[in-house]
Amino acid sequence: MKNRMISMLVMLALVLSLIGCSGTSGGNESPPDKDGNVKLLLWWWGEGDTPGSKAWLEETIEKYREVAPDVTIEMVEQTSDQLYPAWESAIQAESGPDIQFLWTGIWALDYVWKNNLADITELIPEEEVSHWTGTEGLEYDGKAWLSPWYQISIVWMYNKELFAAAGLNPDNPPDTWEELLEACEALKKTDVIPLELGGMKDGWGAPWIYAAFAPAAHDSMKEFVEAATIPGDFISEKHMDWFEKIHELVEKKYTNPMTMSYDFYQGRESFLRGESAMGLATNGQAIQWIEEMGGEEKVGIMNVPVMGDGKLAGKLNNQSHSFAIPSFAKHKQEAADFLVFTHQPEQLESWYKHTKNIPCDDRFDEEWLETESEKQIYQELLTNSVPYPEIFIPAMVDQEGMYAATQMIFSGNTPKEAAQHMEDTAEKWRSMDSAGVENFTNWGKSY
Amino acid sequence: MLYLRKRERKAPMLFILPSLFIVAGIFLYPVIKVLSDSFFLINGADRKFIGLQNYRQIFTDKLFWTAVTNNLKLFLCVPVLVVLSLLFAVALFQRIPGWKVYRILLLIPYILSVSVVGIVFDYLLREDGLFNQILQKAGLGGLSQPWLGQTDTALYAIMVVVVWKELGFGIVLLLARLLSIDESVLEAARLDGAGILKITRYILLPELKSVLSFYIILSMINMLSWMFNYVFVMTRGGPQNSTYIMEYYIYQMGIRYRQYGLSSALAIFLLLFAMVLVFLQQQVRKCLEEEY
């Protein structure tokens, strides 16, 4: 008995000592090695959404070696599934990248609120920061907390040949909700999918649809930021409007009947295969698809149809994928210097050539744009865009709420049921994440 | 003398101390850390002790009960796995023509990775997939469905895939035990005129009892703690959150929503559930041992 007691006490002492040892010593600036060399670790994501970004990063890192020979940068690509889990683990361990790629809005600011990011404005000169564009989703407390990389939008595409075959004017795609419905009706008669919204089995398409349809009923982005914090807001007329629109499209069989069988990316490609007449793509991908599908004579970019009477109706969504410097990073200043380098005109031009995505910098030169479609997207981004609305939705409300609610619409549920589901999830979030509610409330006030 | 014996007894303790330390580090520390986290509201670096609040939260959460119910539904795979494994193992044990080929074929799904299986079945089970095409060719087109894309069939479709994939392990396990049975006992039974059914009922099944109890409990634990990959690859908890299971919910809560306290509470609940099963297995084993 006594021996067993001793063994248990030994065990307990071991466990307690382990717990005691668990505090990490991260967060300190580690000096360069004895030769003065600094090694930066860069975790990034994006090749899937923005083909060419890997090649650009490799090239840029190589060029930076000429400017800063004592700095080496190791880049580690993350998949969509790895990106945040790996980053979360790094935060817990207080060890990991010196430069971290993050999506924008709540996907970035949540880490600002939890003090996981260094204040980038203290590391990068004000004059340099003044050139940044597309920072709306990165700002809190009056300043940007991440260095924006490039702007990404979900644009509408249309197949001119299929339009012509359906008796529609291929040079005049739908501009309004009514025109969209008329076009869909005409296209349906020719046995093509009028509008491909992407597969919905995995739910990933929900935010795209939200971005394409939801702003139309709203007057400001503040209404999106506040939605999760105001009880009942998701079942209000304005927030239910997009569900009603999708419901109408589904009911009238204007969308892909296989939507619930396909994952998002599988579904989306029906447009690339010429099986659907209209579809959604990221701006860079759209330019590449146009090329793949035979050029601008065959495929075009549509302006977002005006689908409501809100002030945001007809506006193109836009978000900036960005780089952050973690608060635990060992070489913050060196990391910031590299980010400054990525924004120099030579790098901006090279970025655009590699990816056809607009970088977040006002030193981007319009002369670099080649095709009419590229110019059209750029003009829309410059003069007629709003932030991508998903970035204002708490992750739980987004993935448990909006994903499921959108699937409900494609499965025959009513808009009211879908909106109620989203509201119920928001209610759950409010009861589970008091700190998140407080942060969102403050964020809403800043709008 | 007595003093020396005590010292002798303590000496081995010192030798096993390093390994004890490693075992504690690897197994106990994470459990204790998760248990401790489950009593905290964790917000970045801030931690606030909130007692059982996380547990209260999860118990009032509808999705938590959906996940628990789905895990319980997954237990339906267990009798199916046991019966099929038994049938195939006995058939192979009887050395039916081509049994060696069948043995390999039946084991192949078990060797494949869940991701590969998930992707393949994702293609097979979609609305325009092979399975529905076969149904249509057979004149049963009315039955074709997006099996993984609708709430009332998605979980059951996953269960079919789980059975298909996991069956091989059960067959090999039971077959290994059958092959270790003394051949003379079987020979004697045959000489006495016992047919395959009688041999199975009176010799094979009793011999398989302990392996079967192990397999049942192991399969139940698998249904609780090893289903994440299937759900992640095939449905991601959807459609409409209908295929959420405990593991997936822990992942979502911890990694996607950054609710570490709640995620830890869920993990502790799952651990306790699994421990109850292990306890049950021990009780069943004891009963079986006493019987013999």
Boltz contact constraints between the chains, C-beta under 6 A:
constraints:
  - contact:
      token1: [A, 14]
      token2: [B, 21]
      max_distance: 6.0
  - contact:
      token1: [A, 14]
      token2: [B, 24]
      max_distance: 6.0
  - contact:
      token1: [A, 15]
      token2: [B, 24]
      max_distance: 6.0
  - contact:
      token1: [A, 15]
      token2: [B, 28]
      max_distance: 6.0
  - contact:
      token1: [A, 15]
      token2: [B, 32]
      max_distance: 6.0
  - contact:
      token1: [A, 18]
      token2: [B, 25]
      max_distance: 6.0
  - contact:
      token1: [A, 18]
      token2: [B, 29]
      max_distance: 6.0
  - contact:
      token1: [A, 85]
      token2: [B, 255]
      max_distance: 6.0
  - contact:
      token1: [A, 114]
      token2: [B, 44]
      max_distance: 6.0
  - contact:
      token1: [A, 115]
      token2: [B, 44]
      max_distance: 6.0
  - contact:
      token1: [A, 201]
      token2: [B, 149]
      max_distance: 6.0
  - contact:
      token1: [A, 202]
      token2: [B, 236]
      max_distance: 6.0
  - contact:
      token1: [A, 203]
      token2: [B, 238]
      max_distance: 6.0
  - contact:
      token1: [A, 258]
      token2: [B, 127]
      max_distance: 6.0
  - contact:
      token1: [A, 260]
      token2: [B, 146]
      max_distance: 6.0
  - contact:
      token1: [A, 260]
      token2: [B, 149]
      max_distance: 6.0
  - contact:
      token1: [A, 261]
      token2: [B, 126]
      max_distance: 6.0
  - contact:
      token1: [A, 261]
      token2: [B, 127]
      max_distance: 6.0
  - contact:
      token1: [A, 261]
      token2: [B, 146]
      max_distance: 6.0
  - contact:
      token1: [A, 261]
      token2: [B, 149]
      max_distance: 6.0
  - contact:
      token1: [A, 395]
      token2: [B, 256]
      max_distance: 6.0
  - contact:
      token1: [A, 395]
      token2: [B, 257]
      max_distance: 6.0
  - contact:
      token1: [A, 396]
      token2: [B, 257]
      max_distance: 6.0
  - contact:
      token1: [A, 399]
      token2: [B, 256]
      max_distance: 6.0
  - contact:
      token1: [A, 404]
      token2: [B, 240]
      max_distance: 6.0
  - contact:
      token1: [A, 404]
      token2: [B, 241]
      max_distance: 6.0
  - contact:
      token1: [A, 407]
      token2: [B, 238]
      max_distance: 6.0
  - contact:
      token1: [A, 407]
      token2: [B, 239]
      max_distance: 6.0
  - contact:
      token1: [A, 407]
      token2: [B, 240]
      max_distance: 6.0
  - contact:
      token1: [A, 408]
      token2: [B, 240]
      max_distance: 6.0
  - contact:
      token1: [A, 432]
      token2: [B, 57]
      max_distance: 6.0
  - contact:
      token1: [A, 435]
      token2: [B, 43]
      max_distance: 6.0
